[in-house]
Amino acid sequence: MVTGREIRRFEGHRFWVISARFSPDGRWVFTASWDGTVRIWNAENGTPVCVLYHLIHGGRAVITPKAFSYDGSSETREILMASLRLEEAPTGKERPLTEKEFQRFHRPDLVEQALEALK
C-alpha cells in the first residue's frame, strides 16, 4: 500500500540528488548528485556501502566505510589527502589523515570486497 510517508532517509550528498534507483533485486539504492558522486546504500537499513567519486580533473576514487581506492594519479591523491577525515572517538571531532593513515586505509582489496557484495 502506498502511503506517501517517509520510511528511510539517505543522507550524505552535499548537493542536490538528481537520480535515485533501486537495484533490480531491491537490495541496494543508487543515488547520483551534482556533488560529483554516486552513492550506494543498503536499502533495508540505509547504511552506506560506498561512494564513487568522479573528480573534475577526470580522476576517480571509491570510498567505503572501511577503506578507499583511487586511480593512482597524483592529482587524485592530493585531493584525497586534503579531503578525507577521521573522526576522533572520544570527541567526535574530525581531522585530516596522516600519511601513515592514508597508506593504511588505501586498501583496494577491501574496496573490491565491498563492491563484490553488490552482485
Backbone torsions as a table, in degrees:
resi	resn	phi	psi	omega
1	MET	NA	130.0	179.4
2	VAL	-87.6	121.9	-178.4
3	THR	-110.5	-21.8	-177.3
4	GLY	83.5	-0.5	179.9
5	ARG	-86.9	151.9	179.5
6	GLU	-73.6	132.1	177.9
7	ILE	-114.3	-20.1	179.6
8	ARG	-157.0	141.7	177.5
9	ARG	-118.6	130.9	178.0
10	PHE	-108.7	108.2	-176.0
11	GLU	-113.8	140.4	178.3
12	GLY	160.5	-29.9	178.2
13	HIS	-68.1	147.3	-179.1
14	ARG	-94.6	-14.9	177.1
15	PHE	-132.9	-177.5	-175.6
16	TRP	-56.4	140.1	172.2
17	VAL	-82.5	129.6	-177.2
18	ILE	-106.9	-11.9	178.7
19	SER	-158.3	145.2	174.8
20	ALA	-146.1	132.9	-178.7
21	ARG	-144.9	147.8	171.9
22	PHE	-86.4	149.1	170.4
23	SER	-67.3	159.2	-179.3
24	PRO	-55.8	-32.5	-179.9
25	ASP	-87.7	-2.7	177.1
26	GLY	78.4	4.5	-177.5
27	ARG	-81.6	-24.8	-172.4
28	TRP	-128.5	151.3	172.7
29	VAL	-119.0	131.6	178.1
30	PHE	-110.2	127.2	177.3
31	THR	-124.6	141.9	177.8
32	ALA	-123.1	144.5	-173.7
33	SER	-136.8	161.4	172.9
34	TRP	-66.5	-8.4	177.7
35	ASP	-79.1	2.9	177.0
36	GLY	84.7	16.8	-178.4
37	THR	-121.4	153.4	165.1
38	VAL	-117.3	127.4	179.3
39	ARG	-113.0	141.0	177.9
40	ILE	-115.5	129.9	-173.8
41	TRP	-123.1	151.3	169.5
42	ASN	-75.3	119.0	-174.9
43	ALA	-68.0	-29.8	-176.2
44	GLU	-71.9	-43.8	-174.9
45	ASN	-119.6	-3.3	175.8
46	GLY	80.1	5.4	-179.5
47	THR	-76.0	145.5	179.7
48	PRO	-73.6	139.8	175.8
49	VAL	-97.0	-49.0	177.1
50	CYS	-166.2	165.9	176.1
51	VAL	-124.4	128.3	176.7
52	LEU	-102.4	122.8	-179.0
53	TYR	-107.1	132.5	169.1
54	HIS	-115.6	109.3	-173.2
55	LEU	-88.1	157.6	-173.0
56	ILE	-58.7	-31.8	179.9
57	HIS	-83.7	3.5	178.7
58	GLY	98.7	-3.6	179.7
59	GLY	-71.3	162.8	-179.7
60	ARG	-136.8	147.6	176.5
61	ALA	-148.2	152.0	175.4
62	VAL	-127.9	128.8	-178.8
63	ILE	-124.4	129.9	174.8
64	THR	-115.1	171.5	177.6
65	PRO	-61.2	-19.6	-176.1
66	LYS	-110.0	-17.5	-173.1
67	ALA	-164.2	174.7	173.7
68	PHE	-143.2	162.9	175.3
69	SER	-141.7	153.1	178.4
70	TYR	-147.5	174.3	-172.7
71	ASP	-73.9	-3.1	177.7
72	GLY	87.5	-4.7	-178.9
73	SER	-75.1	150.8	179.5
74	SER	-66.7	-32.8	179.0
75	GLU	-64.0	-45.8	179.8
76	THR	-65.8	-40.1	178.7
77	ARG	-60.0	-44.1	178.4
78	GLU	-61.2	-42.7	179.8
79	ILE	-64.0	-44.2	179.3
80	LEU	-63.6	-43.8	179.6
81	MET	-60.7	-34.7	179.9
82	ALA	-80.8	-20.4	-171.8
83	SER	-107.0	-36.2	-175.6
84	LEU	-67.9	140.6	-178.2
85	ARG	-132.8	149.4	171.7
86	LEU	-111.4	143.2	176.8
87	GLU	-96.4	124.3	178.3
88	GLU	-71.7	126.9	-175.0
89	ALA	-57.3	-50.9	-174.4
90	PRO	-71.0	-34.1	-173.1
91	THR	-102.6	-23.5	-175.1
92	GLY	79.8	0.7	179.3
93	LYS	-75.0	145.8	178.1
94	GLU	-96.7	148.5	177.1
95	ARG	-145.7	158.4	178.4
96	PRO	-67.0	156.5	175.5
97	LEU	-74.2	145.2	170.0
98	THR	-80.9	168.0	177.3
99	GLU	-59.3	-41.7	179.6
100	LYS	-62.8	-42.3	178.6
101	GLU	-67.0	-38.6	177.1
102	PHE	-56.3	-47.4	179.2
103	GLN	-63.8	-40.0	-178.2
104	ARG	-67.0	-38.8	-177.4
105	PHE	-88.6	-10.6	175.7
106	HIS	-77.9	89.5	-173.3
107	ARG	-130.4	80.9	178.0
108	PRO	-54.9	-29.4	179.5
109	ASP	-64.9	-40.7	178.5
110	LEU	-70.7	-35.8	177.1
111	VAL	-64.0	-43.7	178.9
112	GLU	-60.7	-40.4	177.1
113	GLN	-61.4	-42.6	179.0
114	ALA	-63.4	-40.5	-179.8
115	LEU	-72.1	-33.2	176.7
116	GLU	-63.0	-33.7	-179.9
117	ALA	-64.6	-18.4	179.8
118	LEU	-76.2	-14.9	-177.7
119	LYS	-74.6	NA	NA
